[in-house]
Amino acid sequence: MDAHVSHAAVGSATTAFGLDSESLFEAEDVAVPSTRLRHPHLSCATALIATDCTAFTFSLGVEEMFFGKNIYYMDGGFFISCSLFFIMLGYFACQRHYTDRPPFWNESAQIVGAAIMAACASIALTWGTMPVLLALLPFAVFPLIGITLRQTTKRPLHWMGLWRIPVLLAGEPEACARAIEIFSSERFPGLRSVGCVSSSRLLGMSGAQQHRRLLARYGAVRLLLVLDTYDQHGQAVIEHVTRTRLPFTLMPAMGGVPLDTGASPISAMTA
């Protein structure tokens, strides 16, 4: 199971609700939330990609400020720098920077790491044809500009209500409350709690269709499992939900670190 650290922030309250299988089957007309949120999700992804492109443009501008225009260097270095930048965009997309809500420090570390690798590749590809500092500079300043502009972009997205993803918590009430306490300190909450259900109820449901209707009834796009991953019950719940191929985020009850689990290919949120 592929897992990676992901940002998650929950709303101000969760309550425990009980939905039996019969009530779920009666919800034929409930719209799937991931479909309803497809356009806001696309807006966030587009805004972040445009932000990274703008940040790299500014980085190239800084390079020109220090070295001025040189047609020879521009012909050779510009194409290499842009190619490496698009590779970085692909890496960020694979790490779900644009489709998920990774924590700030994890996101920043990946940006810095990608920039360092790109800088090394740029120096190696232009060795002997252009100054090392000229090849290094765009990727040296990109993390600072990119992280700053990303935070600036997230502010209006959060203000317009586009940034937070509604999730349904699953676990004991105390564990869910603890999750809220942890996530409430985030500056830009990435996830919003719409309720809490018992993890035992998930085990009692069979079939992906019932789980999708459960999410739809609460207006959530994914599950947030707050479980003890070393407990047999917690492992059974994780295995059961994984078989449904639904998107979910795993937060160890004692660890306080949310882990995304690769989710479902049918979900627009994890595409």
Disulfide bonds with the S-S distance in Angstrom:
none
